[in-house]
Amino acid sequence: MIIPRPVRFLSLLLLWAASAVFAANSKAAKKPVPPTYGKPAIRVDASPVGSDGQKGRVVSYADVLEPAQKAVVSVYSTKIIKERLTINPLLRRYFGNIPDQERESKQEGLGSGVIVTSDGFILTNNHVVEGADELKITLTDDRDFIAKVVGSDPKTDIAVLKIDAVDLPTVVFADSDLSRVGDIVFAVGNPLGVGQTVTMGIVSAKGRSKLGLLENVSGYEDFIQTDAAINMGNSGGALIDARGRLIGINSAIISPSRGNIGIGFAIPVNLASFIMNSLAEHGVVARGYLGVTSDTVTADVAEQLGLPKDSRGVVVTDIDPDSPAEKAGLKRTDVIVAINNHPIGTWEELRLLVAQVVPDSRITLKIVRDGKPRSIDVTLGKVTENPNELIAGVDVAPLTPETRRRLGLRDQRISGLVITGVSEDSPYADRLAPNMIVIEVNREAVSDLASAREKLQSGRNLLAVFDGRSIRFVVVTVRRE
């Protein structure tokens, strides 16, 4: 659950919070090579919703919605929770060194998903599947399938699943950039487990950011806001336009009561599609890299730069050495106003647009330098993010019984996250190594990747690690994006 802000709190739509559970690699020193599938063959209709020339009063959307409804599925997650039962010290005093006991319980969750290819690719939210030991997909015709996770991206809250099936119903993708405030939309999913439900509303706003929904992972927020009713269980379901096309993946709400009050958010399908293709083709999300630090241009900054006070854009405040930006000749105080003719108004927009460009692609930046407009071509670099990464270049996984046996770890008091790999260029390679166990982050015990990431903060952090012989403290400095 999202930590409340004053007067309100932000709630991700889950029946139960899932935590990341990943199997430890048998060869811990090497990173596992994720399987690749190639780009999913989705269907796309990029025309605006009002371009079909239809006129007259509409009395039903049943014919439009029926095909899309068949492509929306329920996602049931199961996770095994292990609890440590601490023995009372008095019992140990009288009956000897009685070891602590463990108890297992099953935790179940519910979300929704959208079939996007006839051979079984499914889009959903990362928070629906994160940490699940098993995922069951139920279609509208009551068929059940066990799904595997192709990949997930906490920074956008997108996950891609795959089931072994053919001739499945699918949705057509719209161009979410062409959706407009006021367009009629429908939220389709399985709220609260009552069964598939369709609710109606409009696009209330576009480009919503700074909501804090993904701030714990330095995420990319670019939500479509809608008043179509979204409740727990709708997460990962479809936001459908009036022509039956997918324009978003329902993800979150703002509410003081954890129930719908008409402020819901969906991830635009253009962003979801980019993430899906990267995960399916490469196993990880490969994002474009420019290499600048920037600030949104305010009226005061514009005046100091000799620009009109109503100027929009972002001013470059710093440039990474040997970055694509430096190689292209960008300079401090340059004001970036557009990328490939797409206007830029805030640094969040710049970051998001660059991240959605395939690495090694050539883009054109429109800038203002010394009051004069000009264009600069830049070939972007690559930022590849690993879903198992705790800190830069350090991958971890839960400490499972199998891992304990492999490491010869008999002390049940040692628990946490085992380091499965440390890249050679990691800034922490001199302090952390494979097979070490991260026990605490900033003096708080950790058992899953999601909670460990939440405990990290920008700046210096204190890790308690077990190196196979003893517990020691390691200080790491984390820089948030």
Residue pairs with C-beta under 8 A, 6 or more apart in sequence:
1 9
1 11
1 12
1 17
2 9
2 10
2 11
2 12
2 212
2 213
2 252
3 9
3 10
4 10
5 212
7 256
8 254
8 255
8 256
9 254
9 255
9 256
10 211
10 212
10 213
10 252
10 253
10 254
11 252
11 253
11 254
11 255
11 258
12 125
12 127
12 157
12 213
12 235
12 251
12 252
13 111
13 125
13 230
13 231
13 232
13 233
13 234
13 235
13 250
13 251
13 252
13 253
14 109
14 111
14 127
14 128
14 232
14 235
15 108
15 109
15 110
15 192
15 193
15 232
15 233
16 107
16 108
16 109
17 127
18 77
18 79
18 109
18 127
18 128
18 129
18 130
18 131
18 132
18 450
19 79
19 130
19 131
19 447
19 448
19 449
19 450
19 451
20 130
20 131
20 388
20 398
20 448
20 449
20 450
21 79
21 131
21 132
21 133
21 398
21 448
22 388
22 397
22 398
22 449
23 397
23 400
23 402
24 397
24 398
24 399
24 400
24 402
24 403
24 406
24 418
24 420
25 31
25 32
25 397
25 420
25 421
26 406
28 418
28 419
28 420
28 421
28 434
28 435
29 421
29 434
30 421
31 386
31 395
31 420
31 421
31 423
33 283
34 151
34 282
34 283
34 284
35 150
35 283
36 280
36 281
36 282
36 283
37 121
37 150
37 162
37 280
37 281
38 280
38 281
39 277
39 280
39 281
40 116
40 117
40 121
40 276
40 277
40 280
41 117
42 116
42 117
42 170
42 173
42 273
43 170
43 171
43 172
43 173
44 172
44 173
44 174
44 175
45 172
45 173
45 174
45 243
45 245
46 174
46 175
46 178
47 175
47 178
48 175
48 178
48 180
49 174
49 178
49 179
49 180
49 183
49 241
49 242
49 243
49 245
50 183
52 243
58 242
61 186
61 200
61 242
64 242
64 243
64 244
65 186
65 188
65 198
65 240
65 244
67 169
67 171
67 244
68 171
68 186
68 188
68 238
68 240
68 244
68 245
68 246
69 140
69 188
69 196
69 198
70 139
70 140
70 141
70 169
71 114
71 115
71 116
71 168
71 169
71 170
71 171
71 238
72 112
72 113
72 114
72 115
72 140
72 188
72 189
72 196
72 237
72 238
73 112
73 113
73 114
73 115
73 122
73 137
73 138
73 139
73 140
74 110
74 111
74 112
74 113
74 137
74 138
74 190
74 196
75 110
75 111
75 112
75 113
75 122
75 124
75 128
75 129
75 135
75 136
75 137
75 147
75 161
75 236
76 108
76 109
76 110
76 135
76 136
76 137
76 138
77 108
77 109
77 110
77 111
77 128
77 129
77 132
77 134
77 135
77 136
78 106
78 107
78 108
78 109
78 132
78 133
78 134
78 135
78 136
79 106
79 107
79 108
79 109
79 131
79 132
79 133
80 104
80 105
80 106
80 107
80 133
81 104
81 105
81 106
81 107
82 102
82 103
82 104
83 102
83 103
83 104
83 105
84 100
84 101
84 102
84 412
84 415
85 100
85 101
85 102
85 103
86 100
87 98
87 99
87 100
87 101
91 98
92 98
99 412
100 412
100 413
102 412
109 128
109 132
110 190
110 193
110 232
110 233
111 124
111 125
111 128
111 129
111 189
111 190
111 233
111 234
111 235
111 236
111 237
112 124
112 128
112 188
112 189
112 190
112 233
112 234
112 235
112 236
112 237
112 238
112 250
113 122
113 123
113 124
113 128
113 137
113 161
113 236
113 237
114 122
114 123
114 124
114 171
114 236
114 237
114 238
114 246
114 249
115 121
115 122
115 168
115 169
115 170
115 171
116 122
116 123
116 170
116 171
116 173
116 246
116 276
117 168
117 170
118 166
118 167
118 168
118 169
118 170
119 165
119 166
119 168
120 145
120 162
120 163
120 164
120 165
120 166
120 168
121 150
121 160
121 161
121 162
121 276
121 280
122 137
122 147
122 160
122 161
122 162
122 163
123 158
123 159
123 160
123 236
123 249
123 272
123 276
124 158
124 159
124 160
124 161
124 235
124 236
124 249
125 157
125 158
125 159
125 235
125 236
125 249
125 251
126 152
126 153
126 154
126 156
126 157
126 158
126 159
127 157
127 235
128 159
128 235
128 236
129 135
129 149
129 152
129 159
129 161
130 152
130 154
130 159
130 450
131 448
131 450
134 146
135 146
135 147
135 148
135 149
135 161
136 144
136 145
136 146
136 147
137 144
137 145
137 146
137 147
137 161
137 163
138 144
139 145
139 168
140 196
143 165
145 163
145 164
145 165
146 163
147 161
147 162
147 163
148 161
148 162
148 163
149 159
149 160
149 161
150 160
150 161
150 162
150 279
150 280
151 159
151 160
151 279
151 280
151 283
151 284
151 285
151 387
152 158
152 159
152 160
152 279
152 387
153 159
153 275
153 279
153 285
153 385
153 387
154 214
154 217
154 219
154 387
154 450
154 453
155 214
155 217
155 218
155 219
155 220
155 285
155 385
156 214
156 219
156 220
156 267
156 271
156 272
156 275
156 285
157 213
157 214
157 219
157 251
157 252
157 267
158 249
158 267
158 271
158 272
158 275
158 276
159 236
160 275
160 276
160 279
160 280
171 238
171 240
171 244
171 245
171 246
172 244
172 245
172 246
173 245
173 246
173 269
173 273
174 241
174 243
174 245
174 246
174 247
174 269
175 270
176 224
176 247
176 248
176 268
176 269
176 270
176 271
177 268
177 270
179 203
179 206
179 224
179 241
179 247
179 268
180 203
180 206
181 202
181 203
181 204
181 205
181 206
182 202
182 203
183 202
183 203
183 241
183 242
184 200
184 201
184 202
184 241
184 242
185 200
185 201
185 202
185 203
185 226
185 228
185 239
185 240
185 241
185 242
185 247
185 248
186 198
186 199
186 200
186 201
186 228
186 239
186 240
186 241
187 198
187 199
187 201
187 226
187 228
187 229
187 230
187 234
187 237
187 238
187 239
187 240
187 250
187 264
187 266
188 196
188 197
188 198
188 237
188 238
188 239
188 240
189 196
189 197
189 230
189 233
189 234
189 235
189 236
189 237
189 238
189 250
190 196
190 197
190 233
190 234
190 237
191 197
191 229
191 230
191 231
191 232
191 233
191 234
192 231
192 232
192 233
193 233
199 228
199 229
199 230
200 228
201 226
201 227
201 228
201 229
201 262
202 226
202 227
202 228
203 224
203 225
203 226
204 225
204 226
204 227
204 263
205 224
205 225
206 224
206 225
207 222
207 223
207 349
208 221
208 222
208 223
208 224
208 225
208 265
209 221
209 222
209 223
209 346
209 348
209 352
210 221
210 348
211 221
211 223
211 252
211 254
211 265
213 219
213 221
213 223
213 251
213 252
213 265
214 220
214 221
216 453
216 454
217 453
218 480
218 481
220 271
220 351
220 352
220 355
221 348
222 267
222 268
222 271
222 352
223 251
223 252
223 265
223 266
223 267
223 268
224 239
224 247
224 248
224 265
224 266
224 267
224 268
225 263
225 264
225 265
226 239
226 248
226 264
226 265
226 266
227 262
227 263
227 264
228 239
228 264
229 260
229 262
229 264
230 250
230 253
230 260
230 264
231 253
231 259
231 260
232 258
234 250
235 250
235 251
235 252
236 249
236 250
236 251
237 249
237 250
238 246
238 248
238 249
238 250
239 246
239 247
239 248
239 249
239 250
239 266
240 246
240 247
241 247
246 269
247 266
247 268
247 269
248 266
248 267
248 268
248 269
248 272
249 266
249 267
249 269
249 272
250 264
250 265
250 266
251 265
251 266
251 267
252 264
252 265
253 260
253 261
253 263
253 264
253 265
254 261
254 263
254 265
255 261
255 263
270 356
271 352
271 356
274 356
275 285
278 284
278 285
278 286
278 287
279 285
282 384
284 384
284 385
284 386
284 387
285 384
285 385
286 358
286 359
286 382
286 383
286 384
287 354
287 355
287 356
287 357
287 359
287 382
287 383
287 384
287 385
288 354
288 355
288 356
288 357
288 358
288 359
288 361
288 363
288 380
288 381
288 382
288 383
289 323
289 324
289 354
289 359
289 380
289 381
289 382
289 383
290 323
290 324
290 325
290 350
290 354
290 378
290 380
290 381
291 319
291 320
291 323
291 324
291 325
291 326
291 381
292 316
292 317
292 318
292 319
292 320
292 323
292 325
292 330
293 316
293 317
293 318
293 319
293 320
294 314
294 315
294 316
294 317
294 336
294 347
294 350
295 301
295 314
295 315
295 317
295 347
296 314
296 345
296 346
296 347
297 305
297 307
297 311
297 312
297 313
297 314
297 315
297 335
299 309
299 310
301 315
302 308
302 309
302 310
302 311
303 309
305 315
305 333
305 335
305 368
305 371
306 370
306 371
307 335
307 368
307 371
311 335
311 337
311 368
312 337
312 343
312 344
312 345
313 335
313 336
313 337
313 344
313 345
313 368
314 335
314 336
314 344
314 346
314 347
314 349
314 350
315 333
315 334
315 335
315 336
316 325
316 330
316 331
316 332
316 333
316 334
316 335
316 336
317 332
318 332
319 325
319 326
319 330
319 331
319 332
320 326
323 381
324 378
324 379
324 380
324 381
325 378
327 378
327 379
328 365
328 376
328 377
328 378
328 379
329 376
330 365
330 367
330 376
330 378
331 369
333 369
334 367
334 368
334 369
335 367
335 368
335 369
336 344
336 350
336 365
336 366
336 367
337 343
337 344
337 366
337 367
337 368
337 373
338 344
338 365
338 366
339 350
339 353
339 354
339 363
339 364
339 365
339 366
340 363
340 364
341 364
341 366
342 353
344 350
344 353
351 481
354 363
354 380
355 383
357 363
357 380
359 380
359 381
359 382
359 383
360 379
360 380
360 381
360 382
361 379
361 380
362 377
362 378
362 379
362 380
363 377
363 378
363 380
364 375
364 376
364 377
364 378
365 375
365 376
365 377
365 378
366 373
366 374
366 375
367 373
367 374
367 375
367 376
368 374
386 395
388 395
388 396
388 397
388 420
388 449
389 395
389 396
390 396
390 417
390 438
390 449
390 452
390 453
390 456
391 426
391 428
391 456
391 476
391 478
392 426
392 427
392 428
393 422
393 423
393 425
393 426
393 427
393 428
393 429
394 419
394 421
394 422
394 423
394 426
394 428
394 432
395 419
395 420
395 421
395 422
396 417
396 418
396 419
396 420
396 438
396 449
396 452
397 403
397 417
397 418
397 420
397 449
398 417
398 418
398 447
398 448
398 449
399 409
399 414
399 415
399 416
399 417
399 418
399 437
403 409
403 418
404 410
407 418
407 435
407 468
409 437
414 437
414 439
414 466
414 471
415 437
415 439
415 445
415 447
416 437
416 438
416 439
416 440
416 445
416 446
416 447
416 466
417 437
417 438
417 446
417 447
417 448
417 449
417 452
418 435
418 436
418 437
418 438
419 432
419 433
419 434
419 435
419 436
419 437
419 438
420 434
421 434
422 428
422 429
422 432
422 433
422 434
423 429
426 432
427 477
428 474
428 476
431 474
431 476
432 465
432 474
432 476
433 467
435 468
436 465
436 466
436 467
436 468
437 465
437 466
438 446
438 452
438 463
438 464
438 465
439 445
439 446
439 464
439 465
439 466
439 471
440 446
440 462
440 463
440 464
441 452
441 455
441 456
441 461
441 462
441 463
442 455
442 456
442 457
442 461
442 462
443 462
443 464
444 455
446 452
446 455
456 478
457 478
458 478
458 479
458 480
459 477
459 478
460 475
460 476
460 477
461 475
461 476
461 477
461 478
462 473
462 474
462 475
463 473
463 474
463 475
463 476
464 471
464 472
464 473
464 474
465 471
465 472
465 473
465 474
